Amino acid sequence: MLPRTTERSPLTQPTAADVVLQFVNTHPAGPHRLTERFESAQTMHAWLLENAMTSQTTRVTEADAATARELRGALITVLLAHSGDKDVTPEVLTQAEEHLRDAASRYPLVTVISASGASLVTAQTGVHGLFGTVLANATELAQAGVWDRLRACRHQPCHFCFFDRTRNSSAVYCGPKCGSRASMRAYRQRKKDLAATTPT
């Protein structure tokens, strides 16, 4: 296990969370009107350049973009599980976790030890280095005891990912708008179910 080098308030969003969220929130997210950033090699390369994660000469392939979408999808499934999303069945979660284990074997990490502590860093460069960096930061969050605070909004079709800063770790929606929409949808469904079971 990695030793904790600093103590953080549970309400403070760690830098490691920024890295993971930056990666997973590249998907089209409902009310946030985000565009798909990993649709193709070209759009992924543009995203990498915008975030100073690569150079003009770095080669990004269509296979890289597909791998990024798959890794992102597995992570979002886990973050939805953190939010208690009922659509994430044990079978779905197991598949996502198996994918992440496979990714960890393909994008290995190395331990860097110093007088102040230890950290995990990617053993690769380029696009594969990006995947390793995301996994390293997820590991850091788990070691800090705040991995379950990284969540995906339960409201369909949003699934925008966020860090839960609430003191009682109760946030399951990315904001009040999605929370209100989800409540209204549940209310309408209850009315529909009641009407279906009420004799005419």
PAZAPA-4460 file (N, C-alpha, C; in steps of 0.05 Angstrom, whole numbers, plus 32768, in hexadecimal, padded with zeros to 4 digits):
% residues 200
    n_x    n_y    n_z   ca_x   ca_y   ca_z    c_x    c_y    c_z   seq   type   mol
   8011   7FE8   8000   8000   8000   8000   8011   8019   8000     1      M     A
   8007   802E   7FF3   8016   8047   7FF2   8010   8057   800C     2      L     A
   8025   8062   8019   8021   8071   8031   8014   808C   802A     3      P     A
   8004   8096   803C   7FF9   80B1   8038   800E   80C6   8040     4      R     A
   8012   80D8   802D   8026   80EC   8033   801A   8105   803E     5      T     A
   8000   8109   8039   7FF2   8121   8044   7FD6   8118   804D     6      T     A
   7FCB   8127   805F   7FAF   8122   8068   7F9D   8137   805B     7      E     A
   7F88   812E   804E   7F76   8140   8040   7F5A   8140   804D     8      R     A
   7F4D   8156   804C   7F31   8157   8054   7F21   8147   8040     9      S     A
   7F0D   8137   8048   7EFD   8128   8035   7EED   813A   8022    10      P     A
   7EEC   8154   8029   7EDD   8167   8018   7EEF   8174   8002    11      L     A
   7F09   816E   8003   7F1B   8179   7FF0   7F1F   8166   7FD9    12      T     A
   7F1C   8170   7FC1   7F20   815E   7FA9   7F3E   815B   7FA4    13      Q     A
   7F48   8143   7FA6   7F65   813E   7FA1   7F6C   8142   7F84    14      P     A
   7F85   8148   7F7F   7F8F   814B   7F64   7F8B   8131   7F54    15      T     A
   7F8E   811A   7F61   7F8A   8101   7F54   7F6E   80FE   7F49    16      A     A
   7F5A   8109   7F57   7F3F   8109   7F4D   7F3C   811A   7F34    17      A     A
   7F4A   8131   7F33   7F49   8142   7F1C   7F52   8132   7F03    18      D     A
   7F67   8122   7F06   7F72   8113   7EEF   7F5D   80FF   7EE5    19      V     A
   7F52   80F0   7EF7   7F3F   80DB   7EEF   7F26   80E8   7EE3    20      V     A
   7F1C   80FD   7EF0   7F04   810A   7EE6   7F08   8117   7ECA    21      L     A
   7F20   8122   7EC6   7F26   812D   7EAC   7F24   8118   7E96    22      Q     A
   7F2C   8100   7E9D   7F2B   80EA   7E89   7F0E   80E0   7E85    23      F     A
   7F00   80DA   7E9B   7EE5   80CD   7E98   7ED1   80E1   7E8D    24      V     A
   7ED4   80FB   7E92   7EC1   810E   7E89   7EC6   8117   7E6C    25      N     A
   7ED1   8105   7E5C   7ED4   810A   7E40   7EBC   80FE   7E30    26      T     A
   7EA9   80F2   7E3E   7E92   80E6   7E31   7E7B   80FA   7E2F    27      H     A
   7E69   80F5   7E1C   7E52   8107   7E1A   7E41   8104   7E33    28      P     A
   7E3E   811A   7E41   7E30   8119   7E5B   7E17   812B   7E5B    29      A     A
   7E01   811F   7E54   7DE6   812B   7E56   7DE5   8149   7E58    30      G     A
   7DDA   8153   7E6E   7DD6   8170   7E72   7DEF   8181   7E6F    31      P     A
   7E07   8175   7E73   7E1F   8185   7E71   7E27   818A   7E54    32      H     A
   7E1A   817D   7E42   7E1E   8182   7E25   7E3B   817E   7E1D    33      R     A
   7E48   816B   7E29   7E64   8165   7E22   7E64   8154   7E08    34      L     A
   7E79   8158   7DF8   7E7C   8148   7DE0   7E8E   8130   7DE5    35      T     A
   7E8B   811C   7DD4   7E9D   8104   7DD6   7EB9   810C   7DCD    36      E     A
   7ECC   810A   7DE0   7EE7   8112   7DD9   7EF8   80FB   7DCF    37      R     A
   7EEF   80E3   7DD3   7EFE   80CB   7DCA   7EF0   80BE   7DB2    38      F     A
   7EE1   80CD   7DA3   7ED2   80C2   7D8C   7EE5   80B6   7D77    39      E     A
   7EFC   80C2   7D73   7F0F   80B9   7D5F   7F2B   80C0   7D68    40      S     A
   7F3F   80B6   7D59   7F5B   80BC   7D5F   7F5F   80DA   7D5E    41      A     A
   7F52   80E7   7D4B   7F56   8104   7D47   7F4B   8114   7D5F    42      Q     A
   7F33   810D   7D68   7F27   811C   7D7E   7F36   8116   7D98    43      T     A
   7F40   80FE   7D9B   7F4F   80F8   7DB4   7F69   8107   7DB4    44      M     A
   7F76   8108   7D9D   7F90   8117   7D9B   7F8B   8134   7DA1    45      H     A
   7F75   813F   7D98   7F6F   815B   7D9D   7F6B   815F   7DBB    46      A     A
   7F5D   814D   7DC8   7F59   814E   7DE5   7F73   814D   7DF4    47      W     A
   7F85   813B   7DEC   7F9F   8139   7DF9   7FAF   8153   7DF6    48      L     A
   7FAD   815F   7DDF   7FBC   8178   7DDB   7FB0   818F   7DEC    49      L     A
   7F95   8190   7DED   7F88   81A4   7DFD   7F90   81A3   7E1B    50      E     A
   7F95   818B   7E24   7F9C   8186   7E40   7FBA   8183   7E45    51      N     A
   7FCA   818A   7E31   7FE7   8189   7E33   7FF1   816D   7E3B    52      A     A
   7FE4   8158   7E30   7FEC   813D   7E37   7FFC   8130   7E21    53      M     A
   8000   813D   7E0B   800F   8132   7DF4   801A   8148   7DE3    54      T     A
   8027   8140   7DCD   8032   8154   7DBA   8025   814F   7D9F    55      S     A
   802B   8161   7D8D   801F   815F   7D72   8029   8145   7D64    56      Q     A
   8041   813C   7D6B   804C   8125   7D5E   8043   810A   7D6A    57      T     A
   8035   810A   7D80   802C   80F1   7D8D   8018   80E4   7D7B    58      T     A
   801B   80CA   7D76   8009   80BB   7D65   7FF2   80B0   7D76    59      R     A
   7FDA   80B6   7D6E   7FC2   80AB   7D7B   7FB3   809B   7D66    60      V     A
   7FAD   8082   7D6C   7F9F   8071   7D58   7F81   806E   7D5F    61      T     A
   7F73   8063   7D4C   7F56   805D   7D52   7F54   8049   7D68    62      E     A
   7F67   8036   7D69   7F67   8022   7D7E   7F6B   802F   7D9A    63      A     A
   7F7C   8044   7D9B   7F80   8053   7DB4   7F66   8060   7DBD    64      D     A
   7F58   806C   7DAA   7F3E   8079   7DB1   7F2A   8065   7DBB    65      A     A
   7F29   804D   7DAE   7F16   8039   7DB7   7F1E   802E   7DD3    66      A     A
   7F38   802B   7DD7   7F41   8022   7DF2   7F3A   8037   7E07    67      T     A
   7F3D   8050   7E00   7F36   8066   7E13   7F19   8065   7E1A    68      A     A
   7F08   8060   7E07   7EEB   805F   7E0C   7EE4   8047   7E1E    69      R     A
   7EF2   8030   7E19   7EEC   8019   7E29   7EF6   801C   7E46    70      E     A
   7F0D   8028   7E49   7F18   802D   7E64   7F06   8041   7E73    71      L     A
   7EFE   8056   7E65   7EEC   806A   7E70   7ED2   805D   7E79    72      R     A
   7EC7   804C   7E68   7EAD   8040   7E6E   7EAF   802E   7E87    73      G     A
   7EC5   8020   7E8A   7EC8   800F   7EA1   7ECA   8020   7EBA    74      A     A
   7ED9   8036   7EB9   7EDB   8048   7ED0   7EC0   8054   7ED7    75      L     A
   7EB1   805D   7EC3   7E97   806A   7EC9   7E84   8055   7ED6    76      I     A
   7E86   803C   7ECD   7E75   8028   7EDA   7E7B   8026   7EF8    77      T     A
   7E95   8026   7EFE   7E9D   8025   7F1B   7E94   803E   7F29    78      V     A
   7E96   8055   7F1C   7E8D   806E   7F2A   7E6F   806E   7F2D    79      L     A
   7E60   8062   7F1B   7E43   805F   7F1E   7E3D   804D   7F35    80      L     A
   7E4D   8038   7F39   7E49   8027   7F50   7E4E   8036   7F6A    81      A     A
   7E61   8048   7F69   7E66   8059   7F81   7E4D   806A   7F87    82      H     A
   7E3D   8071   7F72   7E25   8081   7F76   7E0D   8070   7F7C    83      S     A
   7E10   8056   7F7D   7DFA   8044   7F83   7DE6   8042   7F6C    84      G     A
   7DF0   8045   7F53   7DDE   8043   7F3C   7DD3   8027   7F3A    85      D     A
   7DB8   8024   7F39   7DAC   800A   7F39   7DB0   7FFB   7F1E    86      K     A
   7DB8   8009   7F09   7DBD   7FFC   7EF0   7DD8   7FED   7EEF    87      D     A
   7DE9   7FF3   7F02   7E03   7FE6   7F04   7DFF   7FCC   7F14    88      V     A
   7DF9   7FB7   7F06   7DF5   7F9D   7F13   7E10   7F91   7F1B    89      T     A
   7E10   7F7D   7F2C   7E29   7F70   7F33   7E38   7F66   7F1B    90      P     A
   7E29   7F5C   7F07   7E36   7F51   7EEF   7E43   7F67   7EDF    91      E     A
   7E36   7F7E   7EDC   7E41   7F95   7ECE   7E5A   7F9F   7EDC    92      V     A
   7E58   7FA1   7EF6   7E6F   7FAB   7F06   7E87   7F98   7F04    93      L     A
   7E82   7F7E   7F04   7E97   7F6B   7F02   7EA5   7F6D   7EE7    94      T     A
   7E96   7F71   7ED2   7EA2   7F74   7EB7   7EB4   7F8D   7EB6    95      Q     A
   7EAB   7FA3   7EC3   7EBA   7FBC   7EC3   7ED4   7FB8   7ED3    96      A     A
   7ED2   7FAB   7EE9   7EE9   7FA6   7EFA   7EFE   7F94   7EEC    97      E     A
   7EF4   7F80   7EDE   7F06   7F6E   7ECF   7F14   7F7D   7EB9    98      E     A
   7F06   7F90   7EAC   7F12   7FA0   7E97   7F28   7FB2   7EA3    99      H     A
   7F23   7FBD   7EBB   7F37   7FCE   7EC7   7F50   7FBD   7ED0   100      L     A
   7F4B   7FA5   7ED9   7F62   7F94   7EE0   7F73   7F8E   7EC8   101      R     A
   7F65   7F88   7EB1   7F73   7F83   7E98   7F83   7F9C   7E90   102      D     A
   7F77   7FB3   7E93   7F85   7FCC   7E8B   7F9D   7FD0   7E9C   103      A     A
   7F9B   7FC9   7EB6   7FB2   7FCD   7EC8   7FCA   7FBB   7EBF   104      A     A
   7FC4   7FA4   7EB3   7FDA   7F93   7EAA   7FE6   7F9D   7E91   105      S     A
   7FD6   7FAC   7E81   7FE0   7FB7   7E67   7FEE   7FD1   7E6A   106      R     A
   7FE7   7FE0   7E7F   7FF3   7FFB   7E84   7FFF   7FFB   7EA0   107      Y     A
   8016   7FED   7EA4   8022   7FEA   7EBE   802B   8004   7ECB   108      P     A
   802D   8003   7EE5   8036   801A   7EF5   804F   8012   7F04   109      L     A
   805F   8026   7F0B   8077   8022   7F1B   8076   8033   7F33   110      V     A
   8083   802B   7F48   8083   8039   7F61   809B   804C   7F62   111      T     A
   8096   8065   7F69   80AC   8079   7F6C   80AD   807F   7F8A   112      V     A
   80C4   807A   7F96   80C7   807E   7FB2   80DB   8095   7FB7   113      I     A
   80D3   80A6   7FCA   80E4   80BD   7FD2   80E3   80BF   7FF0   114      S     A
   80F2   80D3   7FFA   80F2   80D7   8017   80D7   80E0   8021   115      A     A
   80C7   80EC   8010   80AD   80F7   8019   8096   80E3   8016   116      S     A
   809A   80CD   8008   8085   80BA   8004   8089   80A9   7FEB   117      G     A
   8074   809E   7FE2   8075   808D   7FCA   805D   8092   7FB9   118      A     A
   8060   808E   7F9F   804A   8092   7F8C   804C   807F   7F75   119      S     A
   8036   807B   7F67   8036   806A   7F4F   8036   807C   7F37   120      L     A
   8046   8074   7F23   8046   8083   7F0A   8045   806F   7EF3   121      V     A
   803D   8078   7EDC   803B   8066   7EC5   8057   805F   7EBB   122      T     A
   8059   8046   7EB1   8072   803C   7EA6   8074   8041   7E88   123      A     A
   805F   804E   7E7D   805E   8052   7E60   805B   806F   7E59   124      Q     A
   805E   8075   7E3F   805B   8091   7E36   8045   8091   7E21   125      T     A
   803F   80A9   7E16   802B   80AC   7E02   800F   80A6   7E0C   126      G     A
   7FFE   809C   7DFA   7FE2   8096   7E02   7FE1   8081   7E17   127      V     A
   7FF2   806C   7E15   7FF2   8058   7E2A   7FFA   8063   7E45   128      H     A
   800B   8077   7E44   8013   8085   7E5D   7FFB   8093   7E6A   129      G     A
   7FE9   809E   7E59   7FD1   80AB   7E63   7FC0   8096   7E72   130      L     A
   7FBC   807F   7E66   7FAB   806A   7E73   7FB8   8062   7E8E   131      F     A
   7FD2   805F   7E8E   7FE0   8058   7EA7   7FDD   806D   7EBC   132      G     A
   7FDF   8087   7EB4   7FDC   809D   7EC6   7FC1   809E   7ED3   133      T     A
   7FAC   8098   7EC3   7F91   8097   7ECE   7F8E   8082   7EE3   134      V     A
   7F99   806A   7EDD   7F98   8054   7EF0   7FA8   805A   7F09   135      L     A
   7FBF   8067   7F06   7FD0   806F   7F1D   7FC1   8082   7F30   136      A     A
   7FB3   8095   7F24   7FA4   80A8   7F35   7F8C   809C   7F42   137      N     A
   7F7F   8088   7F35   7F69   807A   7F41   7F73   806A   7F59   138      A     A
   7F8B   805E   7F56   7F97   8050   7F6C   7F9E   8062   7F84   139      T     A
   7FA8   807A   7F7D   7FAE   808E   7F93   7F95   8095   7FA2   140      E     A
   7F7F   8099   7F94   7F66   809F   7FA2   7F5C   8089   7FB4   141      L     A
   7F60   8070   7FAA   7F58   8059   7FBB   7F6A   8057   7FD4   142      A     A
   7F84   805C   7FD1   7F96   805B   7FE7   7F90   8071   7FFB   143      Q     A
   7F86   8087   7FF2   7F7F   809E   8003   7F64   809A   8010   144      A     A
   7F55   8085   8008   7F3B   8080   8014   7F25   8091   8009   145      G     A
   7F28   809D   7FF2   7F13   80AE   7FE6   7F0A   80A5   7FCB   146      V     A
   7F12   808D   7FC2   7F0A   8083   7FA8   7EEC   8082   7FA5   147      W     A
   7EDE   807A   7FBA   7EC1   8078   7FB8   7EB3   8093   7FB6   148      D     A
   7EC2   80A9   7FBB   7EB6   80C4   7FB8   7EB7   80CD   7F9B   149      R     A
   7EC4   80BE   7F8A   7EC4   80C4   7F6D   7EAC   80B6   7F62   150      L     A
   7E99   80C5   7F57   7E7F   80BA   7F4F   7E76   80C4   7F33   151      R     A
   7E63   80B5   7F28   7E56   80BD   7F0F   7E39   80C3   7F16   152      A     A
   7E2F   80D9   7F0A   7E13   80E1   7F0F   7E00   80CB   7F08   153      C     A
   7DEE   80C5   7F1A   7DDA   80AF   7F16   7DC5   80B7   7F01   154      R     A
   7DC2   80D0   7EFB   7DAC   80D8   7EE9   7DB3   80D0   7ECC   155      H     A
   7DA0   80C2   7EC0   7DA3   80BC   7EA3   7D99   80D4   7E93   156      Q     A
   7DA7   80DC   7E7E   7DBF   80CF   7E73   7DD9   80DE   7E7B   157      P     A
   7DDA   80EB   7E91   7DF0   80FC   7E98   7E0A   80EC   7E9D   158      C     A
   7E0C   80DF   7EB4   7E24   80D0   7EBB   7E3D   80E1   7EBC   159      H     A
   7E3A   80FB   7EC0   7E51   810D   7EC4   7E5E   8105   7EDE   160      F     A
   7E79   8103   7EDE   7E87   80F9   7EF5   7E91   8110   7F06   161      C     A
   7E92   810C   7F21   7E98   8121   7F33   7EA4   8116   7F4D   162      F     A
   7EB0   8127   7F5D   7EBA   8120   7F78   7EA6   8129   7F8D   163      F     A
   7E9D   8116   7F9D   7E89   811C   7FB1   7E96   812A   7FC9   164      D     A
   7E8F   8144   7FCC   7E9B   8153   7FE2   7E8A   8155   7FFB   165      R     A
   7E72   8148   7FFA   7E60   8149   8011   7E6D   813C   802A   166      T     A
   7E66   8146   8041   7E72   813B   805A   7E69   811E   805F   167      R     A
   7E50   8118   8058   7E46   80FD   805D   7E48   80EB   8045   168      N     A
   7E57   80F4   8030   7E5C   80E4   8018   7E41   80DA   800C   169      S     A
   7E2F   80ED   8007   7E14   80E5   7FFE   7E0D   80EE   7FE2   170      S     A
   7E1E   80FC   7FD4   7E17   8107   7FB9   7E16   80F0   7FA5   171      A     A
   7E01   80EF   7F95   7DFF   80DB   7F80   7DF8   80E8   7F65   172      V     A
   7DF3   8103   7F66   7DEE   8112   7F4D   7E04   8128   7F4B   173      Y     A
   7E0A   812F   7F32   7E1F   8143   7F2D   7E16   815F   7F36   174      C     A
   7DFC   8164   7F39   7DF3   817E   7F41   7DD5   817E   7F46   175      G     A
   7DCA   8194   7F50   7DAD   8196   7F56   7D9B   8191   7F3E   176      P     A
   7DA4   8199   7F26   7D93   8196   7F0E   7D8E   8178   7F08   177      K     A
   7DA3   8168   7F09   7DA0   814B   7F04   7D90   813E   7F1B   178      C     A
   7D95   8147   7F34   7D86   813D   7F4A   7D68   8142   7F47   179      G     A
   7D61   815A   7F3F   7D44   8161   7F3B   7D38   8151   7F25   180      S     A
   7D47   814D   7F0F   7D3C   813E   7EF8   7D38   8121   7EFF   181      R     A
   7D4A   8116   7F0F   7D48   80FA   7F17   7D30   80F7   7F2A   182      A     A
   7D2C   810A   7F3C   7D15   8109   7F4E   7CFB   810A   7F3F   183      S     A
   7CFA   811C   7F2B   7CE1   811F   7F1B   7CDC   8105   7F0B   184      M     A
   7CF1   80F9   7F00   7CEE   80E1   7EF1   7CE3   80CB   7F03   185      R     A
   7CEE   80C9   7F1B   7CE5   80B4   7F2E   7CC8   80B9   7F36   186      A     A
   7CC0   80D2   7F3A   7CA5   80D9   7F41   7C92   80D1   7F2B   187      Y     A
   7C99   80D7   7F12   7C88   80CF   7EFC   7C85   80B1   7EF9   188      R     A
   7C9B   80A3   7EFE   7C9A   8086   7EFD   7C88   807A   7F12   189      Q     A
   7C89   8086   7F2B   7C78   807D   7F40   7C5B   8081   7F39   190      R     A
   7C54   8098   7F2D   7C39   809E   7F25   7C30   808A   7F10   191      K     A
   7C42   8084   7EFD   7C3B   8071   7EE8   7C37   8055   7EF3   192      K     A
   7C48   804D   7F06   7C45   8032   7F12   7C2B   8031   7F22   193      D     A
   7C24   8047   7F30   7C0C   8047   7F40   7BF3   8045   7F2E   194      L     A
   7BF4   8054   7F17   7BDD   8054   7F05   7BDA   8038   7EF9   195      A     A
   7BF0   802A   7EF5   7BEE   800F   7EE8   7BE3   7FFA   7EFB   196      A     A
   7BE6   7FFF   7F15   7BDC   7FEB   7F29   7BC1   7FF3   7F35   197      T     A
   7BB7   800B   7F2F   7B9D   8014   7F3A   7B86   800B   7F28   198      T     A
   7B73   7FFD   7F34   7B5C   7FF3   7F24   7B4C   800A   7F18   199      P     A
   7B43   8006   7F01   7B33   801B   7EF4   7B15   8016   7EF8   200      T     A
***
